[in-house]
C-alpha cells in the first residue's frame, strides 16, 4: 500500500509525533493552519469517513477518546476545532481517515 500516513505510522517517513497508543497516532501538520494543528489518524488504514462501518468504527471511537488528551497536551484549554475532510469535493488530500485538531487562538467562524 502506498499510503503516506501508513508510512508515517510505520516510521518510514519522519513526523513530529505528539501522541501514540495502540490504535491512534497523532502528529503536527507540516502546513499548519493555526498555531496548533495536529492530525489524528487510526493506525488501521481506513480510506475515508465514507468507509467507516461496524467493523472499524471502534478506531474512530479510540480517536475521539484520545482527542481531549491530545488537546490538553497541546495546551488547548480554551477550545479547539476538529475537522475531517472526505473525498475530492471535501478536499481530502491523503486517502487515510484523519481528523485535524486546530486551535491555539480564536479561530474564524468560516475556517474549516
Secondary structure, DSSP 8 states (H G I E B T S, - for coil): ---HHHHHHHTSS---EEEE-SSEEEEE-TT-SSSEEEEEEESS----GGG--TTTHHHHHHHHHHHHHHHHHTT-TT-EEEE---TTTTT--SSS-EEEEEESS---TT--
